[in-house]
Amino acid sequence: MADTQNEALPPVSKWAPVVALAWIVPGGGHFLLKRPGRGALLAASVAAMFLLGLMMRGALFSPQTGDILTTVIYVGGFIGNFMSGIFYFLAVWLGYSQADVAGHVHDYGTKFLVAAGLLNILAMVDAFEIATGKKE
Amino acid sequence: MPKMNLSHFEASLLFALFTSIVLGIITKRTDRERFRYAAYCFGCFLAAIFGLSWLMYLGHG
C-alpha cells in the first residue's frame, strides 16, 4: 500500500478556512495561500464561465427529486450552480431568473453556469491539497 | 445584462479555453508544465470538436 494512505490529515483549522474561501470567492483560497497568479487565473476562468452563462440566459437549477434521471439532472445541476460561490449568490439575490427554454444558446448558457461551479470544485480541491502540504 | 448569441463553435471554443486553463493550473507543478498541459487540453478539445462535428456531418448523410 502507498504510504500516502497512512498520512494523517492536518487539523481542520488549517485547511477548512482555505477551502471555504475558495468556494465563496473562486480563486480566493489560492490568494490566501499566497498563490496570487494561479488564484487570479482560476477566478477569471470561473467568473468568465459564469458570466457567459448569464449572458447566454442559461437557467439555474433548483433541486428536484423523482425518478433517477430527474434527481441526477436537477440535484446535480443545482450542486454545480451552487458551487460557483459568490457568483451564484449574487445572481439569485439580484433576481436572476430564467426559464428553461429551447434553443442552443440557452442550452449552452445552462451548461456554462454548471461548468463554472464544477471548475470551482477543482480549484477548491487544489487549494485543499496546497493547504495540507500535498502540493506546492 | 446584455444578451449574447454565440454559435455552437464559439461557445465550444470558450468552454474549451476556460476548462483548459483550470485543468492546467490544478494538475501540474511548474508554470511551464501547466502551460503545456493547458495547451494540450485545448488541442484535445479542438480535435474533439472538429472530429465529432465531421462525424455528425458525415453520419447525417
N, CA and C atoms of all chains as a GROMACS GRO file, in nm:
protein
  591
    1MET      N    1   0.083  -0.121   0.000
    1MET     CA    2   0.000   0.000   0.000
    1MET      C    3   0.087   0.126   0.000
    2ALA      N    4   0.036   0.227  -0.064
    2ALA     CA    5   0.112   0.352  -0.067
    2ALA      C    6   0.117   0.414   0.072
    3ASP      N    7   0.232   0.478   0.099
    3ASP     CA    8   0.247   0.541   0.230
    3ASP      C    9   0.152   0.657   0.249
    4THR      N   10   0.112   0.719   0.136
    4THR     CA   11   0.028   0.838   0.147
    4THR      C   12  -0.106   0.808   0.213
    5GLN      N   13  -0.151   0.681   0.205
    5GLN     CA   14  -0.279   0.649   0.266
    5GLN      C   15  -0.271   0.652   0.418
    6ASN      N   16  -0.150   0.635   0.472
    6ASN     CA   17  -0.136   0.633   0.617
    6ASN      C   18  -0.106   0.771   0.674
    7GLU      N   19  -0.083   0.869   0.586
    7GLU     CA   20  -0.053   1.003   0.636
    7GLU      C   21  -0.176   1.063   0.700
    8ALA      N   22  -0.155   1.123   0.819
    8ALA     CA   23  -0.267   1.186   0.888
    8ALA      C   24  -0.301   1.318   0.822
    9LEU      N   25  -0.429   1.347   0.818
    9LEU     CA   26  -0.473   1.475   0.763
    9LEU      C   27  -0.442   1.586   0.862
   10PRO      N   28  -0.388   1.698   0.816
   10PRO     CA   29  -0.363   1.810   0.907
   10PRO      C   30  -0.493   1.855   0.973
   11PRO      N   31  -0.483   1.929   1.085
   11PRO     CA   32  -0.605   1.972   1.154
   11PRO      C   33  -0.699   2.051   1.062
   12VAL      N   34  -0.828   2.037   1.089
   12VAL     CA   35  -0.929   2.101   1.005
   12VAL      C   36  -0.908   2.253   1.002
   13SER      N   37  -0.864   2.308   1.114
   13SER     CA   38  -0.847   2.454   1.119
   13SER      C   39  -0.743   2.504   1.019
   14LYS      N   40  -0.659   2.412   0.972
   14LYS     CA   41  -0.554   2.453   0.879
   14LYS      C   42  -0.607   2.465   0.736
   15TRP      N   43  -0.699   2.376   0.699
   15TRP     CA   44  -0.743   2.376   0.559
   15TRP      C   45  -0.888   2.420   0.539
   16ALA      N   46  -0.972   2.408   0.642
   16ALA     CA   47  -1.114   2.442   0.623
   16ALA      C   48  -1.136   2.589   0.582
   17PRO      N   49  -1.069   2.685   0.647
   17PRO     CA   50  -1.091   2.824   0.603
   17PRO      C   51  -1.049   2.847   0.457
   18VAL      N   52  -0.943   2.780   0.416
   18VAL     CA   53  -0.896   2.795   0.279
   18VAL      C   54  -0.999   2.739   0.180
   19VAL      N   55  -1.050   2.620   0.212
   19VAL     CA   56  -1.148   2.557   0.123
   19VAL      C   57  -1.277   2.639   0.120
   20ALA      N   58  -1.317   2.689   0.239
   20ALA     CA   59  -1.440   2.769   0.245
   20ALA      C   60  -1.426   2.897   0.163
   21LEU      N   61  -1.311   2.963   0.177
   21LEU     CA   62  -1.289   3.085   0.099
   21LEU      C   63  -1.281   3.054  -0.051
   22ALA      N   64  -1.220   2.940  -0.083
   22ALA     CA   65  -1.210   2.901  -0.224
   22ALA      C   66  -1.348   2.878  -0.284
   23TRP      N   67  -1.443   2.832  -0.201
   23TRP     CA   68  -1.580   2.813  -0.250
   23TRP      C   69  -1.652   2.948  -0.265
   24ILE      N   70  -1.648   3.028  -0.159
   24ILE     CA   71  -1.723   3.154  -0.161
   24ILE      C   72  -1.667   3.248  -0.268
   25VAL      N   73  -1.536   3.263  -0.270
   25VAL     CA   74  -1.472   3.350  -0.370
   25VAL      C   75  -1.381   3.264  -0.457
   26PRO      N   76  -1.424   3.229  -0.576
   26PRO     CA   77  -1.338   3.146  -0.661
   26PRO      C   78  -1.197   3.206  -0.677
   27GLY      N   79  -1.097   3.124  -0.650
   27GLY     CA   80  -0.959   3.171  -0.655
   27GLY      C   81  -0.911   3.227  -0.522
   28GLY      N   82  -1.003   3.252  -0.431
   28GLY     CA   83  -0.968   3.313  -0.301
   28GLY      C   84  -0.879   3.226  -0.216
   29GLY      N   85  -0.900   3.095  -0.223
   29GLY     CA   86  -0.815   3.003  -0.146
   29GLY      C   87  -0.670   3.014  -0.187
   30HIS      N   88  -0.647   3.028  -0.317
   30HIS     CA   89  -0.510   3.041  -0.366
   30HIS      C   90  -0.449   3.175  -0.324
   31PHE      N   91  -0.531   3.279  -0.322
   31PHE     CA   92  -0.481   3.409  -0.274
   31PHE      C   93  -0.441   3.398  -0.127
   32LEU      N   94  -0.525   3.330  -0.048
   32LEU     CA   95  -0.495   3.313   0.095
   32LEU      C   96  -0.366   3.235   0.115
   33LEU      N   97  -0.339   3.142   0.024
   33LEU     CA   98  -0.218   3.060   0.033
   33LEU      C   99  -0.100   3.125  -0.040
   34LYS      N  100  -0.117   3.251  -0.075
   34LYS     CA  101  -0.011   3.329  -0.140
   34LYS      C  102   0.030   3.270  -0.275
   35ARG      N  103  -0.071   3.233  -0.352
   35ARG     CA  104  -0.051   3.193  -0.491
   35ARG      C  105  -0.138   3.283  -0.579
   36PRO      N  106  -0.105   3.412  -0.583
   36PRO     CA  107  -0.195   3.508  -0.649
   36PRO      C  108  -0.210   3.486  -0.799
   37GLY      N  109  -0.106   3.442  -0.865
   37GLY     CA  110  -0.115   3.421  -1.010
   37GLY      C  111  -0.215   3.313  -1.045
   38ARG      N  112  -0.202   3.201  -0.976
   38ARG     CA  113  -0.295   3.091  -1.002
   38ARG      C  114  -0.437   3.129  -0.958
   39GLY      N  115  -0.445   3.198  -0.844
   39GLY     CA  116  -0.576   3.242  -0.794
   39GLY      C  117  -0.646   3.333  -0.893
   40ALA      N  118  -0.570   3.425  -0.952
   40ALA     CA  119  -0.630   3.520  -1.047
   40ALA      C  120  -0.680   3.448  -1.171
   41LEU      N  121  -0.600   3.352  -1.220
   41LEU     CA  122  -0.643   3.277  -1.339
   41LEU      C  123  -0.767   3.192  -1.311
   42LEU      N  124  -0.770   3.129  -1.193
   42LEU     CA  125  -0.888   3.049  -1.157
   42LEU      C  126  -1.010   3.139  -1.143
   43ALA      N  127  -0.992   3.252  -1.075
   43ALA     CA  128  -1.104   3.345  -1.056
   43ALA      C  129  -1.156   3.395  -1.191
   44ALA      N  130  -1.063   3.430  -1.278
   44ALA     CA  131  -1.104   3.482  -1.409
   44ALA      C  132  -1.177   3.374  -1.490
   45SER      N  133  -1.128   3.251  -1.483
   45SER     CA  134  -1.191   3.143  -1.561
   45SER      C  135  -1.332   3.113  -1.510
   46VAL      N  136  -1.346   3.101  -1.378
   46VAL     CA  137  -1.478   3.070  -1.322
   46VAL      C  138  -1.574   3.188  -1.346
   47ALA      N  139  -1.524   3.309  -1.324
   47ALA     CA  140  -1.609   3.427  -1.344
   47ALA      C  141  -1.653   3.439  -1.489
   48ALA      N  142  -1.560   3.419  -1.581
   48ALA     CA  143  -1.594   3.430  -1.723
   48ALA      C  144  -1.695   3.324  -1.763
   49MET      N  145  -1.675   3.203  -1.713
   49MET     CA  146  -1.768   3.096  -1.746
   49MET      C  147  -1.908   3.129  -1.693
   50PHE      N  148  -1.915   3.177  -1.569
   50PHE     CA  149  -2.046   3.208  -1.509
   50PHE      C  150  -2.112   3.326  -1.581
   51LEU      N  151  -2.033   3.433  -1.607
   51LEU     CA  152  -2.091   3.550  -1.674
   51LEU      C  153  -2.138   3.517  -1.815
   52LEU      N  154  -2.061   3.436  -1.887
   52LEU     CA  155  -2.106   3.395  -2.021
   52LEU      C  156  -2.236   3.317  -2.012
   53GLY      N  157  -2.246   3.233  -1.909
   53GLY     CA  158  -2.370   3.158  -1.889
   53GLY      C  159  -2.489   3.250  -1.865
   54LEU      N  160  -2.466   3.354  -1.785
   54LEU     CA  161  -2.574   3.451  -1.759
   54LEU      C  162  -2.609   3.526  -1.887
   55MET      N  163  -2.506   3.568  -1.961
   55MET     CA  164  -2.532   3.646  -2.083
   55MET      C  165  -2.598   3.562  -2.191
   56MET      N  166  -2.580   3.432  -2.184
   56MET     CA  167  -2.650   3.345  -2.280
   56MET      C  168  -2.787   3.305  -2.226
   57ARG      N  169  -2.822   3.363  -2.110
   57ARG     CA  170  -2.953   3.339  -2.048
   57ARG      C  171  -2.975   3.192  -2.014
   58GLY      N  172  -2.870   3.135  -1.954
   58GLY     CA  173  -2.884   2.996  -1.908
   58GLY      C  174  -2.975   2.990  -1.787
   59ALA      N  175  -3.031   2.872  -1.762
   59ALA     CA  176  -3.121   2.854  -1.648
   59ALA      C  177  -3.043   2.803  -1.527
   60LEU      N  178  -3.081   2.852  -1.408
   60LEU     CA  179  -3.025   2.800  -1.284
   60LEU      C  180  -3.115   2.685  -1.236
   61PHE      N  181  -3.054   2.580  -1.187
   61PHE     CA  182  -3.131   2.464  -1.142
   61PHE      C  183  -3.179   2.483  -0.999
   62SER      N  184  -3.295   2.427  -0.970
   62SER     CA  185  -3.338   2.412  -0.831
   62SER      C  186  -3.357   2.262  -0.809
   63PRO      N  187  -3.321   2.216  -0.687
   63PRO     CA  188  -3.322   2.070  -0.667
   63PRO      C  189  -3.463   2.010  -0.676
   64GLN      N  190  -3.473   1.904  -0.752
   64GLN     CA  191  -3.599   1.831  -0.766
   64GLN      C  192  -3.569   1.683  -0.759
   65THR      N  193  -3.658   1.610  -0.699
   65THR     CA  194  -3.640   1.464  -0.695
   65THR      C  195  -3.760   1.398  -0.762
   66GLY      N  196  -3.740   1.276  -0.800
   66GLY     CA  197  -3.844   1.199  -0.868
   66GLY      C  198  -3.779   1.072  -0.917
   67ASP      N  199  -3.787   1.048  -1.048
   67ASP     CA  200  -3.715   0.932  -1.099
   67ASP      C  201  -3.566   0.963  -1.098
   68ILE      N  202  -3.485   0.862  -1.120
   68ILE     CA  203  -3.341   0.874  -1.103
   68ILE      C  204  -3.281   0.980  -1.195
   69LEU      N  205  -3.332   0.988  -1.318
   69LEU     CA  206  -3.278   1.084  -1.415
   69LEU      C  207  -3.309   1.228  -1.371
   70THR      N  208  -3.430   1.250  -1.326
   70THR     CA  209  -3.469   1.383  -1.277
   70THR      C  210  -3.382   1.424  -1.159
   71THR      N  211  -3.362   1.330  -1.067
   71THR     CA  212  -3.282   1.360  -0.948
   71THR      C  213  -3.138   1.393  -0.986
   72VAL      N  214  -3.080   1.312  -1.072
   72VAL     CA  215  -2.940   1.334  -1.111
   72VAL      C  216  -2.926   1.470  -1.181
   73ILE      N  217  -3.016   1.500  -1.274
   73ILE     CA  218  -3.004   1.623  -1.351
   73ILE      C  219  -3.027   1.746  -1.264
   74TYR      N  220  -3.136   1.745  -1.188
   74TYR     CA  221  -3.171   1.867  -1.115
   74TYR      C  222  -3.089   1.887  -0.988
   75VAL      N  223  -3.065   1.779  -0.914
   75VAL     CA  224  -2.982   1.794  -0.793
   75VAL      C  225  -2.836   1.818  -0.834
   76GLY      N  226  -2.791   1.743  -0.935
   76GLY     CA  227  -2.654   1.762  -0.985
   76GLY      C  228  -2.635   1.902  -1.040
   77GLY      N  229  -2.732   1.948  -1.117
   77GLY     CA  230  -2.724   2.083  -1.173
   77GLY      C  231  -2.724   2.190  -1.065
   78PHE      N  232  -2.807   2.168  -0.963
   78PHE     CA  233  -2.811   2.264  -0.852
   78PHE      C  234  -2.676   2.269  -0.780
   79ILE      N  235  -2.618   2.152  -0.755
   79ILE     CA  236  -2.488   2.150  -0.688
   79ILE      C  237  -2.384   2.223  -0.774
   80GLY      N  238  -2.388   2.199  -0.904
   80GLY     CA  239  -2.295   2.268  -0.994
   80GLY      C  240  -2.313   2.419  -0.986
   81ASN      N  241  -2.436   2.465  -0.989
   81ASN     CA  242  -2.462   2.610  -0.978
   81ASN      C  243  -2.415   2.664  -0.843
   82PHE      N  244  -2.451   2.591  -0.738
   82PHE     CA  245  -2.426   2.636  -0.601
   82PHE      C  246  -2.276   2.648  -0.571
   83MET      N  247  -2.196   2.563  -0.633
   83MET     CA  248  -2.054   2.564  -0.604
   83MET      C  249  -1.980   2.680  -0.671
   84SER      N  250  -2.051   2.763  -0.747
   84SER     CA  251  -1.988   2.882  -0.804
   84SER      C  252  -1.967   2.990  -0.699
   85GLY      N  253  -2.020   2.968  -0.579
   85GLY     CA  254  -1.996   3.062  -0.470
   85GLY      C  255  -2.066   3.194  -0.486
   86ILE      N  256  -1.990   3.302  -0.471
   86ILE     CA  257  -2.048   3.436  -0.467
   86ILE      C  258  -2.122   3.470  -0.596
   87PHE      N  259  -2.077   3.415  -0.706
   87PHE     CA  260  -2.145   3.444  -0.834
   87PHE      C  261  -2.289   3.391  -0.833
   88TYR      N  262  -2.306   3.271  -0.779
   88TYR     CA  263  -2.440   3.214  -0.770
   88TYR      C  264  -2.526   3.296  -0.675
   89PHE      N  265  -2.469   3.328  -0.557
   89PHE     CA  266  -2.548   3.403  -0.458
   89PHE      C  267  -2.588   3.540  -0.513
   90LEU      N  268  -2.494   3.608  -0.580
   90LEU     CA  269  -2.526   3.739  -0.638
   90LEU      C  270  -2.636   3.728  -0.744
   91ALA      N  271  -2.624   3.626  -0.827
   91ALA     CA  272  -2.725   3.610  -0.933
   91ALA      C  273  -2.863   3.588  -0.873
   92VAL      N  274  -2.870   3.507  -0.767
   92VAL     CA  275  -3.000   3.479  -0.704
   92VAL      C  276  -3.050   3.602  -0.629
   93TRP      N  277  -2.961   3.667  -0.552
   93TRP     CA  278  -3.001   3.784  -0.473
   93TRP      C  279  -3.045   3.900  -0.563
   94LEU      N  280  -2.982   3.912  -0.679
   94LEU     CA  281  -3.018   4.021  -0.770
   94LEU      C  282  -3.136   3.985  -0.860
   95GLY      N  283  -3.194   3.868  -0.835
   95GLY     CA  284  -3.320   3.834  -0.901
   95GLY      C  285  -3.308   3.769  -1.036
   96TYR      N  286  -3.190   3.715  -1.068
   96TYR     CA  287  -3.179   3.647  -1.197
   96TYR      C  288  -3.270   3.525  -1.199
   97SER      N  289  -3.355   3.521  -1.296
   97SER     CA  290  -3.447   3.408  -1.308
   97SER      C  291  -3.474   3.385  -1.456
   98GLN      N  292  -3.432   3.274  -1.504
   98GLN     CA  293  -3.450   3.244  -1.646
   98GLN      C  294  -3.517   3.108  -1.659
   99ALA      N  295  -3.629   3.108  -1.727
   99ALA     CA  296  -3.696   2.980  -1.751
   99ALA      C  297  -3.612   2.895  -1.846
  100ASP      N  298  -3.626   2.764  -1.831
  100ASP     CA  299  -3.553   2.671  -1.918
  100ASP      C  300  -3.626   2.663  -2.051
  101VAL      N  301  -3.575   2.734  -2.150
  101VAL     CA  302  -3.643   2.738  -2.280
  101VAL      C  303  -3.557   2.670  -2.386
  102ALA      N  304  -3.620   2.636  -2.497
  102ALA     CA  305  -3.549   2.567  -2.605
  102ALA      C  306  -3.456   2.664  -2.677
  103GLY      N  307  -3.352   2.610  -2.734
  103GLY     CA  308  -3.258   2.693  -2.810
  103GLY      C  309  -3.116   2.663  -2.769
  104HIS      N  310  -3.027   2.659  -2.868
  104HIS     CA  311  -2.891   2.615  -2.835
  104HIS      C  312  -2.816   2.716  -2.750
  105VAL      N  313  -2.847   2.847  -2.765
  105VAL     CA  314  -2.776   2.947  -2.685
  105VAL      C  315  -2.813   2.933  -2.537
  106HIS      N  316  -2.943   2.921  -2.508
  106HIS     CA  317  -2.987   2.900  -2.369
  106HIS      C  318  -2.927   2.772  -2.313
  107ASP      N  319  -2.923   2.671  -2.395
  107ASP     CA  320  -2.874   2.541  -2.350
  107ASP      C  321  -2.725   2.549  -2.314
  108TYR      N  322  -2.648   2.616  -2.401
  108TYR     CA  323  -2.506   2.637  -2.369
  108TYR      C  324  -2.493   2.719  -2.242
  109GLY      N  325  -2.576   2.820  -2.226
  109GLY     CA  326  -2.571   2.904  -2.106
  109GLY      C  327  -2.591   2.823  -1.980
  110THR      N  328  -2.690   2.733  -1.984
  110THR     CA  329  -2.716   2.646  -1.868
  110THR      C  330  -2.594   2.561  -1.836
  111LYS      N  331  -2.533   2.508  -1.940
  111LYS     CA  332  -2.413   2.423  -1.920
  111LYS      C  333  -2.296   2.507  -1.869
  112PHE      N  334  -2.281   2.628  -1.917
  112PHE     CA  335  -2.172   2.714  -1.870
  112PHE      C  336  -2.190   2.745  -1.721
  113LEU      N  337  -2.314   2.769  -1.679
  113LEU     CA  338  -2.340   2.801  -1.538
  113LEU      C  339  -2.303   2.683  -1.448
  114VAL      N  340  -2.334   2.562  -1.491
  114VAL     CA  341  -2.298   2.443  -1.413
  114VAL      C  342  -2.148   2.420  -1.417
  115ALA      N  343  -2.090   2.436  -1.536
  115ALA     CA  344  -1.946   2.411  -1.551
  115ALA      C  345  -1.862   2.507  -1.466
  116ALA      N  346  -1.911   2.631  -1.448
  116ALA     CA  347  -1.838   2.726  -1.363
  116ALA      C  348  -1.824   2.670  -1.222
  117GLY      N  349  -1.931   2.612  -1.170
  117GLY     CA  350  -1.926   2.552  -1.037
  117GLY      C  351  -1.836   2.430  -1.032
  118LEU      N  352  -1.839   2.351  -1.137
  118LEU     CA  353  -1.754   2.231  -1.139
  118LEU      C  354  -1.606   2.270  -1.146
  119LEU      N  355  -1.575   2.375  -1.222
  119LEU     CA  356  -1.436   2.422  -1.226
  119LEU      C  357  -1.394   2.474  -1.089
  120ASN      N  358  -1.489   2.538  -1.020
  120ASN     CA  359  -1.455   2.588  -0.886
  120ASN      C  360  -1.432   2.474  -0.788
  121ILE      N  361  -1.503   2.362  -0.806
  121ILE     CA  362  -1.476   2.245  -0.720
  121ILE      C  363  -1.332   2.197  -0.742
  122LEU      N  364  -1.288   2.194  -0.868
  122LEU     CA  365  -1.149   2.155  -0.895
  122LEU      C  366  -1.052   2.252  -0.828
  123ALA      N  367  -1.084   2.381  -0.834
  123ALA     CA  368  -0.998   2.481  -0.769
  123ALA      C  369  -0.996   2.462  -0.617
  124MET      N  370  -1.111   2.425  -0.560
  124MET     CA  371  -1.117   2.400  -0.416
  124MET      C  372  -1.031   2.280  -0.377
  125VAL      N  373  -1.036   2.175  -0.457
  125VAL     CA  374  -0.954   2.056  -0.429
  125VAL      C  375  -0.806   2.093  -0.437
  126ASP      N  376  -0.770   2.175  -0.536
  126ASP     CA  377  -0.630   2.218  -0.550
  126ASP      C  378  -0.588   2.300  -0.427
  127ALA      N  379  -0.675   2.390  -0.383
  127ALA     CA  380  -0.643   2.471  -0.264
  127ALA      C  381  -0.629   2.381  -0.141
  128PHE      N  382  -0.714   2.279  -0.131
  128PHE     CA  383  -0.705   2.184  -0.019
  128PHE      C  384  -0.570   2.112  -0.020
  129GLU      N  385  -0.528   2.068  -0.138
  129GLU     CA  386  -0.400   1.996  -0.147
  129GLU      C  387  -0.282   2.086  -0.114
  130ILE      N  388  -0.291   2.211  -0.151
  130ILE     CA  389  -0.182   2.304  -0.117
  130ILE      C  390  -0.183   2.330   0.034
  131ALA      N  391  -0.302   2.349   0.090
  131ALA     CA  392  -0.312   2.380   0.234
  131ALA      C  393  -0.265   2.264   0.320
  132THR      N  394  -0.285   2.140   0.271
  132THR     CA  395  -0.245   2.024   0.351
  132THR      C  396  -0.103   1.978   0.317
  133GLY      N  397  -0.035   2.051   0.230
  133GLY     CA  398   0.105   2.020   0.202
  133GLY      C  399   0.126   1.908   0.102
  134LYS      N  400   0.021   1.861   0.038
  134LYS     CA  401   0.037   1.755  -0.061
  134LYS      C  402   0.091   1.810  -0.192
  135LYS      N  403   0.086   1.941  -0.205
  135LYS     CA  404   0.125   2.004  -0.331
  135LYS      C  405   0.179   2.143  -0.298
  136GLU      N  406   0.264   2.195  -0.386
  136GLU     CA  407   0.317   2.330  -0.361
  136GLU      C  408   0.226   2.436  -0.419
  137MET      N  409  -2.828   4.317  -1.809
  137MET     CA  410  -2.713   4.245  -1.863
  137MET      C  411  -2.738   4.215  -2.011
  138PRO      N  412  -2.640   4.246  -2.097
  138PRO     CA  413  -2.659   4.222  -2.241
  138PRO      C  414  -2.675   4.074  -2.272
  139LYS      N  415  -2.755   4.048  -2.373
  139LYS     CA  416  -2.773   3.909  -2.413
  139LYS      C  417  -2.670   3.875  -2.521
  140MET      N  418  -2.617   3.756  -2.511
  140MET     CA  419  -2.512   3.717  -2.604
  140MET      C  420  -2.559   3.599  -2.687
  141ASN      N  421  -2.540   3.608  -2.816
  141ASN     CA  422  -2.574   3.497  -2.904
  141ASN      C  423  -2.447   3.440  -2.964
  142LEU      N  424  -2.411   3.324  -2.920
  142LEU     CA  425  -2.290   3.260  -2.972
  142LEU      C  426  -2.328   3.140  -3.057
  143SER      N  427  -2.246   3.112  -3.156
  143SER     CA  428  -2.268   2.991  -3.235
  143SER      C  429  -2.220   2.871  -3.156
  144HIS      N  430  -2.252   2.752  -3.203
  144HIS     CA  431  -2.202   2.629  -3.138
  144HIS      C  432  -2.050   2.633  -3.128
  145PHE      N  433  -1.986   2.673  -3.238
  145PHE     CA  434  -1.840   2.672  -3.242
  145PHE      C  435  -1.780   2.771  -3.142
  146GLU      N  436  -1.834   2.892  -3.138
  146GLU     CA  437  -1.782   2.993  -3.045
  146GLU      C  438  -1.800   2.950  -2.900
  147ALA      N  439  -1.918   2.898  -2.869
  147ALA     CA  440  -1.943   2.854  -2.731
  147ALA      C  441  -1.850   2.738  -2.694
  148SER      N  442  -1.831   2.645  -2.787
  148SER     CA  443  -1.742   2.532  -2.760
  148SER      C  444  -1.598   2.577  -2.739
  149LEU      N  445  -1.556   2.674  -2.820
  149LEU     CA  446  -1.419   2.726  -2.806
  149LEU      C  447  -1.398   2.792  -2.670
  150LEU      N  448  -1.494   2.873  -2.628
  150LEU     CA  449  -1.482   2.940  -2.499
  150LEU      C  450  -1.483   2.839  -2.384
  151PHE      N  451  -1.571   2.742  -2.395
  151PHE     CA  452  -1.575   2.636  -2.293
  151PHE      C  453  -1.440   2.565  -2.285
  152ALA      N  454  -1.385   2.531  -2.401
  152ALA     CA  455  -1.257   2.461  -2.407
  152ALA      C  456  -1.145   2.546  -2.347
  153LEU      N  457  -1.148   2.675  -2.377
  153LEU     CA  458  -1.041   2.765  -2.330
  153LEU      C  459  -1.039   2.771  -2.176
  154PHE      N  460  -1.154   2.801  -2.116
  154PHE     CA  461  -1.155   2.819  -1.970
  154PHE      C  462  -1.133   2.687  -1.897
  155THR      N  463  -1.189   2.580  -1.950
  155THR     CA  464  -1.168   2.450  -1.887
  155THR      C  465  -1.021   2.409  -1.895
  156SER      N  466  -0.957   2.436  -2.009
  156SER     CA  467  -0.816   2.400  -2.025
  156SER      C  468  -0.728   2.480  -1.927
  157ILE      N  469  -0.761   2.607  -1.910
  157ILE     CA  470  -0.683   2.689  -1.816
  157ILE      C  471  -0.689   2.628  -1.676
  158VAL      N  472  -0.810   2.595  -1.630
  158VAL     CA  473  -0.824   2.541  -1.495
  158VAL      C  474  -0.756   2.405  -1.484
  159LEU      N  475  -0.774   2.319  -1.584
  159LEU     CA  476  -0.709   2.188  -1.578
  159LEU      C  477  -0.557   2.202  -1.575
  160GLY      N  478  -0.504   2.296  -1.651
  160GLY     CA  479  -0.360   2.318  -1.649
  160GLY      C  480  -0.311   2.364  -1.513
  161ILE      N  481  -0.386   2.454  -1.452
  161ILE     CA  482  -0.342   2.509  -1.322
  161ILE      C  483  -0.343   2.403  -1.213
  162ILE      N  484  -0.448   2.321  -1.211
  162ILE     CA  485  -0.462   2.232  -1.094
  162ILE      C  486  -0.386   2.101  -1.106
  163THR      N  487  -0.340   2.066  -1.227
  163THR     CA  488  -0.283   1.932  -1.238
  163THR      C  489  -0.130   1.929  -1.238
  164LYS      N  490  -0.065   2.036  -1.271
  164LYS     CA  491   0.081   2.031  -1.284
  164LYS      C  492   0.150   2.117  -1.178
  165ARG      N  493   0.281   2.100  -1.170
  165ARG     CA  494   0.353   2.161  -1.057
  165ARG      C  495   0.440   2.280  -1.094
  166THR      N  496   0.479   2.293  -1.219
  166THR     CA  497   0.556   2.411  -1.258
  166THR      C  498   0.477   2.490  -1.363
  167ASP      N  499   0.510   2.618  -1.375
  167ASP     CA  500   0.436   2.702  -1.469
  167ASP      C  501   0.450   2.652  -1.613
  168ARG      N  502   0.571   2.606  -1.645
  168ARG     CA  503   0.593   2.555  -1.781
  168ARG      C  504   0.506   2.433  -1.809
  169GLU      N  505   0.503   2.341  -1.711
  169GLU     CA  506   0.418   2.221  -1.726
  169GLU      C  507   0.270   2.258  -1.736
  170ARG      N  508   0.232   2.356  -1.656
  170ARG     CA  509   0.091   2.399  -1.657
  170ARG      C  510   0.052   2.454  -1.793
  171PHE      N  511   0.140   2.539  -1.848
  171PHE     CA  512   0.110   2.599  -1.977
  171PHE      C  513   0.100   2.492  -2.085
  172ARG      N  514   0.196   2.400  -2.081
  172ARG     CA  515   0.198   2.294  -2.183
  172ARG      C  516   0.074   2.205  -2.171
  173TYR      N  517   0.035   2.173  -2.047
  173TYR     CA  518  -0.081   2.085  -2.029
  173TYR      C  519  -0.210   2.157  -2.069
  174ALA      N  520  -0.218   2.287  -2.037
  174ALA     CA  521  -0.338   2.363  -2.077
  174ALA      C  522  -0.348   2.367  -2.230
  175ALA      N  523  -0.233   2.389  -2.295
  175ALA     CA  524  -0.233   2.391  -2.443
  175ALA      C  525  -0.270   2.254  -2.498
  176TYR      N  526  -0.220   2.148  -2.434
  176TYR     CA  527  -0.253   2.012  -2.477
  176TYR      C  528  -0.404   1.985  -2.464
  177CYS      N  529  -0.459   2.023  -2.349
  177CYS     CA  530  -0.604   2.002  -2.328
  177CYS      C  531  -0.684   2.081  -2.431
  178PHE      N  532  -0.642   2.205  -2.456
  178PHE     CA  533  -0.715   2.287  -2.553
  178PHE      C  534  -0.708   2.221  -2.691
  179GLY      N  535  -0.591   2.169  -2.726
  179GLY     CA  536  -0.577   2.099  -2.854
  179GLY      C  537  -0.667   1.976  -2.861
  180CYS      N  538  -0.676   1.901  -2.750
  180CYS     CA  539  -0.764   1.784  -2.746
  180CYS      C  540  -0.910   1.824  -2.763
  181PHE      N  541  -0.949   1.933  -2.696
  181PHE     CA  542  -1.086   1.983  -2.712
  181PHE      C  543  -1.113   2.018  -2.858
  182LEU      N  544  -1.018   2.089  -2.919
  182LEU     CA  545  -1.036   2.128  -3.059
  182LEU      C  546  -1.048   2.006  -3.149
  183ALA      N  547  -0.961   1.907  -3.125
  183ALA     CA  548  -0.966   1.784  -3.206
  183ALA      C  549  -1.101   1.716  -3.189
  184ALA      N  550  -1.151   1.713  -3.065
  184ALA     CA  551  -1.282   1.651  -3.040
  184ALA      C  552  -1.393   1.730  -3.109
  185ILE      N  553  -1.384   1.863  -3.102
  185ILE     CA  554  -1.488   1.946  -3.166
  185ILE      C  555  -1.493   1.920  -3.316
  186PHE      N  556  -1.376   1.929  -3.381
  186PHE     CA  557  -1.374   1.910  -3.526
  186PHE      C  558  -1.404   1.764  -3.563
  187GLY      N  559  -1.347   1.670  -3.487
  187GLY     CA  560  -1.369   1.528  -3.518
  187GLY      C  561  -1.516   1.490  -3.506
  188LEU      N  562  -1.577   1.527  -3.395
  188LEU     CA  563  -1.717   1.490  -3.374
  188LEU      C  564  -1.809   1.566  -3.470
  189SER      N  565  -1.770   1.689  -3.503
  189SER     CA  566  -1.852   1.765  -3.598
  189SER      C  567  -1.853   1.698  -3.735
  190TRP      N  568  -1.734   1.658  -3.780
  190TRP     CA  569  -1.727   1.589  -3.910
  190TRP      C  570  -1.801   1.456  -3.904
  191LEU      N  571  -1.786   1.386  -3.792
  191LEU     CA  572  -1.854   1.257  -3.776
  191LEU      C  573  -2.005   1.275  -3.787
  192MET      N  574  -2.057   1.376  -3.721
  192MET     CA  575  -2.202   1.400  -3.727
  192MET      C  576  -2.244   1.442  -3.867
  193TYR      N  577  -2.159   1.526  -3.930
  193TYR     CA  578  -2.190   1.572  -4.066
  193TYR      C  579  -2.195   1.455  -4.163
  194LEU      N  580  -2.092   1.368  -4.156
  194LEU     CA  581  -2.085   1.254  -4.248
  194LEU      C  582  -2.190   1.149  -4.212
  195GLY      N  583  -2.215   1.132  -4.084
  195GLY     CA  584  -2.313   1.033  -4.041
  195GLY      C  585  -2.455   1.073  -4.077
  196HIS      N  586  -2.476   1.203  -4.089
  196HIS     CA  587  -2.611   1.250  -4.119
  196HIS      C  588  -2.649   1.220  -4.263
  197GLY      N  589  -2.549   1.209  -4.353
  197GLY     CA  590  -2.575   1.173  -4.491
  197GLY      C  591  -2.612   1.290  -4.580
   0.00000   0.00000   0.00000
